[in-house]
Amino acid sequence: MTDKIKKVYIEITNVCNLSCNFCPKTKREYRFMKPEEFSHILKQAKPYTNHVYLHLMGEPLLNENIGQFLEECGKEQVHVNLTTNGTLIEKRGDELLAYPALRQVNISLHSFEANTKTVELENYVRSITDFIKKAKETNTIVSIRLWNMDSEDLKGANGLNHDILVMLEEQLGLSYSLGEKLLNTSQLKLMDRVYLNMAQKFEWPDIDKENTSEEVFCYGLRNQLGILVDGTVVPCCLDSEGTIALGNVFDQPLSEILAGERARNMYEGFSRRRAVEELCKRCGYAKRF
């Protein structure tokens, strides 16, 4: 197995303040990671990566200790990326930007799609564009994400995504139509260190789904692994229920977990483009590879 892993996802909470139709609802016990737990996990992960992602399930900005986590990452010289639905960015954005360890913030604007009664759209978008303007005074990268839209959205027909694009244009002072630009690409650089991406929807792996295919390649345990809020190690950020529990970092070192038989079998199986775990055979995202 590889000595370095590009992304280690650390789930600092599995609690979320929204209920989005594209996101599976975890059946696990709801928890918030404590500072001493995060410190232990970070020290376990550091030999394998220079980047941690404070996300897996849940909304990371709900964890009141996130500032301590960012400070700890700075001391350990580990860069931090996090993914948020953006609803708490007005409240916690200044705190985030105060920590140099923060490398990138991904904001899922498509979270709004299923939560129009919870969040007021214009204020929501404005809080995000205000954060972008502040982030530009730092070295933090901001990536805005929307679901891929159809041509009617992009050409200016009425619709929620169209409204969001217009608000972004106005509030960021853009001199061009985002809809027209996105007709030809799914990725745009809006300004220095600010990006807009249209993400494709996919089917989350589900152990209860019919077997799709054993011919699967995945970057799990090659480019990424996840550590759930209770310390359970999983091979990728899509194992939302900890179905492939490789071990627990509070019970044994991460090095032993990754050298274990189950992890090695997965890694070697993907090297042969074979899924050895039942969950991996039911993963819609893996079809991309």
C-alpha positions in Angstrom: 0.0 0.0 0.0 1.1 3.6 -0.7 3.0 5.5 2.0 1.2 8.7 1.3 -2.5 9.3 0.9 -3.7 12.5 -0.9 -6.8 13.0 1.2 -7.7 11.9 4.8 -11.3 12.8 5.6 -11.9 13.4 9.3 -15.6 13.6 10.2 -15.7 16.1 13.0 -19.5 15.6 13.3 -22.1 13.5 11.6 -24.9 16.0 12.6 -26.3 18.3 9.9 -28.7 21.2 10.0 -30.2 20.5 6.6 -32.0 17.5 5.0 -30.9 17.3 1.4 -32.5 14.7 -1.0 -29.1 13.8 -2.6 -27.4 13.0 0.8 -28.0 9.7 2.6 -29.2 10.0 6.2 -26.9 8.2 8.6 -28.3 5.7 11.1 -25.2 6.1 13.3 -25.3 7.7 16.7 -25.0 11.5 16.4 -21.8 12.8 17.8 -19.4 15.8 17.8 -15.7 15.1 17.9 -13.9 16.4 21.0 -10.5 18.3 20.8 -8.6 15.4 22.4 -10.1 13.0 20.0 -9.2 15.2 17.0 -5.6 15.6 18.3 -5.2 11.8 18.5 -6.6 11.3 15.0 -4.5 14.1 13.5 -1.3 12.6 14.9 -2.3 9.2 13.5 -3.1 10.7 10.0 -0.1 13.1 9.7 2.5 10.4 8.6 0.2 9.6 5.6 -0.9 13.0 4.3 -0.3 16.8 4.2 -4.0 17.5 3.7 -7.0 16.6 5.9 -10.6 17.2 4.9 -12.9 18.1 7.8 -16.0 16.5 6.2 -17.6 13.2 5.5 -21.2 13.3 6.8 -22.6 16.2 8.7 -22.0 19.9 8.7 -18.5 20.7 10.1 -19.3 24.2 11.1 -21.7 22.9 13.7 -18.8 21.6 15.7 -18.0 24.5 18.2 -14.4 23.3 18.5 -13.5 23.8 14.8 -11.2 26.7 15.6 -9.2 24.5 18.0 -9.0 21.8 15.2 -7.7 24.4 12.7 -5.1 25.6 15.3 -4.0 22.1 15.9 -3.5 21.5 12.2 -1.5 24.6 12.0 0.9 23.4 14.7 1.2 20.1 12.9 1.8 21.8 9.5 -1.2 20.0 8.0 -3.4 21.9 5.4 -7.1 21.8 5.9 -10.0 21.6 3.3 -13.6 21.6 4.4 -16.9 21.2 2.7 -19.9 23.1 4.1 -23.5 23.8 3.0 -22.8 27.4 3.7 -25.7 28.2 6.0 -23.4 29.0 8.9 -20.7 30.8 6.9 -21.9 34.2 8.1 -21.6 33.2 11.7 -18.4 31.3 11.5 -16.6 32.5 8.4 -14.4 35.1 10.1 -13.3 32.5 12.6 -12.3 30.1 9.8 -10.2 32.7 8.0 -8.2 33.5 11.1 -6.3 30.3 10.8 -3.5 30.0 8.2 -3.9 26.2 8.1 -7.2 26.6 6.2 -6.4 25.9 2.6 -9.8 25.6 0.9 -13.5 25.9 1.6 -15.9 24.1 -0.7 -19.5 25.5 -0.5 -22.3 23.2 -1.7 -24.8 25.7 -3.0 -26.9 22.8 -4.3 -27.7 22.1 -0.6 -30.2 24.9 -1.0 -32.2 22.8 -3.5 -34.0 20.8 -0.8 -34.1 23.4 1.9 -35.9 26.5 0.5 -38.1 26.7 3.6 -35.1 26.6 6.0 -32.9 29.3 4.4 -33.8 32.5 2.6 -32.1 32.3 -0.8 -30.9 35.9 -1.3 -29.5 36.3 2.2 -27.9 32.8 1.9 -26.1 33.7 -1.4 -25.1 37.1 0.0 -23.5 35.6 3.1 -21.4 33.3 0.8 -20.3 36.1 -1.5 -19.4 38.3 1.5 -17.3 35.4 2.7 -15.6 35.1 -0.7 -14.7 38.8 -0.6 -13.1 38.3 2.8 -11.3 35.1 1.8 -9.7 37.0 -1.1 -7.7 39.0 1.5 -6.2 35.7 2.6 -4.7 32.7 0.8 -7.8 30.6 1.2 -9.3 29.0 -1.9 -13.1 29.0 -2.3 -14.9 26.6 -4.5 -18.6 27.0 -5.1 -20.5 23.8 -6.2 -23.8 23.4 -8.0 -25.4 20.3 -9.5 -25.0 20.1 -13.3 -27.9 22.1 -14.8 -29.8 21.6 -18.0 -29.7 24.0 -20.9 -32.8 25.9 -19.8 -31.2 26.8 -16.5 -28.1 27.9 -18.2 -29.8 29.9 -21.0 -31.7 32.0 -18.6 -35.0 30.3 -18.0 -36.6 30.8 -14.6 -35.5 28.4 -11.9 -33.7 28.2 -8.7 -30.2 27.5 -10.2 -30.7 30.4 -12.6 -31.6 32.7 -9.8 -28.4 31.6 -7.9 -26.2 32.3 -10.9 -27.7 35.8 -11.4 -27.2 36.6 -7.7 -23.5 35.5 -7.9 -23.0 37.6 -11.0 -24.5 40.7 -9.3 -22.9 40.3 -5.9 -19.4 39.4 -7.1 -19.5 42.1 -9.8 -19.0 39.8 -12.7 -19.2 41.3 -16.2 -20.3 38.1 -17.9 -23.2 35.6 -17.8 -22.3 32.5 -15.8 -25.1 30.6 -17.6 -23.5 31.2 -21.0 -20.0 30.3 -19.7 -21.3 27.0 -18.2 -22.8 25.9 -21.5 -19.3 25.0 -22.6 -17.6 23.9 -19.3 -18.3 22.6 -15.9 -15.6 24.5 -14.2 -15.0 28.2 -14.1 -12.4 30.4 -12.4 -14.4 33.5 -11.3 -11.4 35.4 -9.9 -8.1 34.6 -8.2 -8.6 31.6 -5.8 -12.4 31.5 -6.5 -14.0 28.8 -8.5 -17.4 27.6 -9.6 -17.9 23.9 -10.4 -21.0 22.0 -11.6 -20.9 18.6 -9.9 -22.6 15.5 -11.4 -25.1 13.7 -9.2 -24.3 10.1 -8.4 -25.8 7.2 -6.5 -24.2 6.7 -3.1 -23.1 3.1 -2.4 -25.8 1.2 -0.5 -25.4 -2.3 0.8 -29.1 -2.9 0.3 -29.0 -2.2 -3.5 -28.7 -4.9 -6.1 -25.2 -6.0 -7.0 -24.0 -3.7 -9.8 -20.6 -5.0 -10.9 -17.5 -6.6 -9.5 -15.4 -4.9 -12.2 -14.6 -1.8 -10.3 -11.6 0.4 -9.7 -11.5 2.9 -6.9 -9.0 5.3 -5.3 -10.0 4.3 -1.8 -6.9 3.5 0.3 -4.8 4.9 -2.6 -5.7 8.6 -2.7 -8.1 8.7 0.2 -9.4 7.2 3.4 -12.0 8.4 6.0 -12.1 8.5 9.8 -15.6 8.7 11.2 -16.5 10.7 14.2 -16.2 7.7 16.5 -12.7 6.8 15.1 -13.8 4.1 12.7 -11.5 4.0 9.6 -13.3 3.5 6.3 -11.7 3.3 2.8 -13.4 6.3 1.3 -15.6 9.4 1.9 -18.7 7.6 0.6 -18.9 4.9 3.2 -21.4 7.0 5.2 -22.5 4.1 7.5 -19.1 2.7 8.3 -20.0 -0.5 6.4 -16.4 -1.3 5.6 -15.0 -0.8 9.1 -11.3 -1.4 8.8 -10.6 -0.7 12.4 -10.8 2.1 15.0 -7.9 4.5 15.7 -8.9 4.7 19.3 -8.2 0.9 19.6 -5.2 0.4 17.4 -2.7 2.5 15.4 -3.7 3.6 11.9 -0.6 1.9 10.6 -1.8 -1.5 11.8 -5.3 -0.9 10.4 -4.0 -0.1 6.9 -1.7 -3.1 7.1 -4.6 -5.4 8.1 -5.9 -8.2 6.0 -9.2 -6.5 5.0 -7.5 -3.3 3.9 -4.9 -5.2 1.9 -7.5 -7.3 0.2 -9.4 -4.2 -0.9 -6.2 -2.5 -2.2 -5.0 -5.6 -4.1 -8.5 -6.2 -5.5 -8.8 -2.7 -6.9 -5.3 -3.2 -8.4 -6.9 -6.0 -10.4 -10.0 -3.8 -11.0 -12.0 -6.1 -8.8 -14.3 -5.1 -5.9 -13.9 -7.5 -3.0 -16.3 -5.7 -0.6 -20.0 -6.0 -1.2 -20.6 -2.2 -0.7 -18.0 -1.4 -3.4 -20.0 -3.6 -5.9 -23.0 -1.3 -5.2 -21.2 2.1 -5.7 -22.5 4.4 -8.4 -19.6 6.8 -8.1 -17.0 4.0 -8.8 -18.5 3.6 -12.3 -16.7 6.9 -13.3 -13.4 5.0 -13.2 
